[in-house]
Amino acid sequence: MFNRYSNQTKKRDTITKVRYFKPTLYPDIPERDDDIMHKVRSGERLDLLAHQYYDDVGLWWIISRANSLDPSDISLSAATTVRIPTDIGPILQELTTINSG
């Protein structure tokens, strides 16, 4: 089962000693000429599209972020069109860069 906290960095407050998860910052995803425009069919969700295009359900956030969707909802309305970024290497690299340290 997918655990959304598995890659989160755990921090400890130096004063109170309380442990917490460090928030993840996500990069902006600009439009590119090689992006795919996908017309959503009934029953499709962000995680299913991420599996279809990236072979990784955990990358649903890329599609969500590229389309300025609500990150708390992975459902999609049928007959809408979403942009699927194809070159995700730089996106993942920027994610690592802005969250390191």
N, C-alpha and C positions, 0 to 999 in steps of 0.2 A: 504494500500500500504506500502511496505517495505521502511523504511527511514534509510539509512545507518548512519545518524548522530544522531539518537535517543539516543544511549548509549554513545556518545562522551562526554568527559569532557571539559567544557568551561573554559578557563583561561583568565586572564586580565593582560596585560603587566603593571608592576608597574610604569614604567616611562612614556610611551605614553598613557596609559589607554585604549589601543586598545584591544578588545576582539578577541579571536581566539580559535580554537579547538585544544586541546592537541593531538598530534599524538598517534595513537594506535600502540604499539609494539606487534608483534606476535611471539609466541614461535616456536622453531624448533620442528619438529615432526619426531622422529626416527621411523624406521621400527620396527614392532612387528610381532610375529608369527601369531597372530590372525587377522591381517589386511585382508581385502577382496580385491581381484583383480577383477575389474569390466571392462568388455569389453564394450566400448562406442558404442551405437547404434545411428543411424542418428537422429538428433533433440535433443539429450540429452545435458543438460547444467549442470554446477556445482550446481546451485541453485536447479535444479530438483533432482539431485542426493542427495543433502543434505536433501531435503524433504523426499525422498524415504528411506534413511538410518537413518536419525536423527530426522525426523518429524519437521524440522526447516530449512527453506530456508536461514536464516541468517547465518548458519554455513557452507556455501559454501567455506569460506576461509580455513577451515580445510583441505578439499580435495585439494584445490589449493596449499596450503603450503606443504602438504605431498608429492605432485608431482612436486614441484618446477615450478609451472605454473605462467604465467604472471597474477598478481593480478588485472589488469585492464580489463581482458577479462574472462567472465564466459562461453564462448562457448567452445566446445570440438570437436575434429575431430573424425568422425566415425571410428570404427575399432581400435582405440588406446586403451590401457589398462591403467586404473588409479587405484591407491592404495587408498582404503577407510579405514581409521583408525576406529576400532570398539570401543575401550575403550577411549572415548573422555573426561571423567571426569578429569583425570590428565592434559589434554591439556587445558581445560577451567580453571582449578585451576591455572595453570601456567600463563595463559593469565591475570587473575585477579591479581596475585602476581606481575608480571612485570609491570603492569600498575597502581598499587595503589601508592598513594603518590604523 
